[in-house]
Amino acid sequence: MSVCSALLSRRVAGGGCRSLRAVPPSLIHIRSARLAEPDTRRSEEEPLWEETGNLPFSRAKIGSFIQERPVLKNPFLEDALLRGYLRRHLPHEAAFSDLCAFGERVANEVDEWGRECEITPPRLVHFDPWGRRVDHIVTSSAWKRMKDLSAQEGLVAIGYERSFGEWSRVYQMSKLYIFSPSSGLYTCPLAMTDGAAKVIQSIGVSWPVDEAYSRLTTRQPERFWTSGQWMTERQGGSDVGSGTETVAAPQADGSYKLHGFKWFTSATDADMTLTLAREQDRSGATTPGSRGLSLFYAEVSRGEDGRLKGIEVQRLKDKLGTRQMPTAELLLDGLQAHRISEEGRGVASIANMLTITRIHNSISAAAAMRRVVQLAGDYATRRTAFGKLLKDHPLHMQTLARMEVETRGAFLLVMDVCRLLGREESGVASELDAHLLRLLTPVVKLYTGKQAVAVVSEGLESFGGQGYIEDTGLPGLLRDAQVLSIWEGTTNVLSLDVLRCVARSSGMVLHAFFTHAKSLLAGASSVSSLSPAVTAVDAALSELKDFVQVAATREPGYLELAARDLAFSLARIYTGALLIDHASWKEASSSDTYSALRWCEQDLCPVSTQQARGCYDPSTAPLDAALVYYRPTQG
Ligand code: MFK
């Protein structure tokens, strides 16, 4: 007989507490805890509980059960798809051992720093104790360590060293992928640093940006610079052509002084920036619209008096997430700068930066999904409910499996874009590759941004209430995911960018899309287990082709209404083809096949589905507006 049941029998025999037999053990514990409070009379049984060493709630009053936390393990070793993808495409021992060692460092060291960045957010000190304006952005020591680590690990440099030729971007982005969720958002300055290096490289590495380029791409922490990208002004971040008020006043020495107000400048502690401004002519006049915008390079430095030269930091942004990172409003008050694009070619020149930062954004999105799936999967092996571990509840596992499928799709889509970028940069890209890169960059950004919010939100739910508790570190994942669909172009702006590149290429980007997707399917045609998926993607491609043919004959507003669904269709179809392709690899696992099949069960071509319902017909726009603004008349 256990001590507990012996006790119960004794009490019942004494007639003192008959009803206890029906009371669940947990309530008995609560009762005995009350008895143990200092001012309460001690019960006669208590010495016996103490003797047995079985006196729960006697001190802490919180019970003995403590839920085990989810454990972050080496994110490289834990990621079967990442390792499989690299084994297939980049089977280099050096890359594997570097990623493995970095994964170890992320789990055992860097993740803590990321947490420190979150709980020690940057703050702005406007004045020194004697009243002198200094505008110091004070960041945590962890944030500074992230900068050194980024240089040492070559998180930007790898993309420019090109040690692995056309696969160098895949290698670089794999590192960023395992780093991102532990990075305390340091991936944001790295994205812009990478984008700035890319812009400089495409313009030409010469004065005045040669020194900057070497610092952006170095592995030496003491030389490493990060860059900002100051584009958004008070009128907004999407319509840059109309919204940019900053003017560039030419100086006698050929440089410029910038005057303007930048409304969202991320990672404001950067060492330099690329920014847009309107060049003034001799009379001070500027050209309106995008045609008046040029691209400028400026260093962020301080004078001997400690003040920022030509910049005032108005305030730090109070953001939903990404609080680890300083985002500020800046008054440019005569900031010295150099024009690095041709006059009026600012938007086209900064587009290279947008391509890079949008790919980084997509890496962060896929990485956020992967992280929450890893943690939720680990937690399911530690958490018991309704008599068994969560992992033994089929419905729970179905939910995690769906998250896994989304994560796999996002990963393959973004890695394929990195593959294309690497090919372009190493000079081996075909025309088809170049078209695909242009089309898929907005597609991957907009699709993974949305997926990340959904998957991370679902992931939090899989922890129950603990997913909602700040110091677990989990809510921060969701807050930080929300920026991914906003930053660097919203879903709708990027959907319109898809239309832009279709129109500007006279449809060649779509031709490349169909050709490559078909070739991916062709490689899997002999794998019978994949045939339902192949059939589904094939059918979706036909539907998409039909849509394009019909849309080409309709009024311009038709395509605009369809833009978002079109972009989603491109993402789902292409991702389906990539999952199929990966699953047809000779070393693929049954999970690779299963995820391809599952992915392809969804509506792969929503633009066709919605078209059949008349959702883009001319009557739709006024009906949508009427629905949004419907107000019942009184009574
Ligand atoms: C993690 C930190 C988070 C902190 C919180 C952040 C909150 C949000 C803060 C922000 O605001 S982030 C800023 C987000 N803004 C953007 O990403 C810009 C979004 N807007 C666009 O992308 C617009 O489409 C764009 C500004 C590019 C439209 O400008 P235009 O001038 O109307 O474009 P236009 O005339 O179609 O194209 C001009 C040239 O650029 C053309 O070249 P050409 O003259 O040679 O033909 C285009 O081909 C080229 N171009 C435009 N987009 C391109 C591109 N080239 C390549 N790729 C692209 N995506």
Residues whose N, C-alpha, C, O or C-beta is under 5 A from the ligand:
A	BS01	MFK	C188 T232 G237 S238 V240 G241 F264 S266 S290 T322 T327 V347 A348 A351 V483 I486 W487 E488 G489 V493 D497
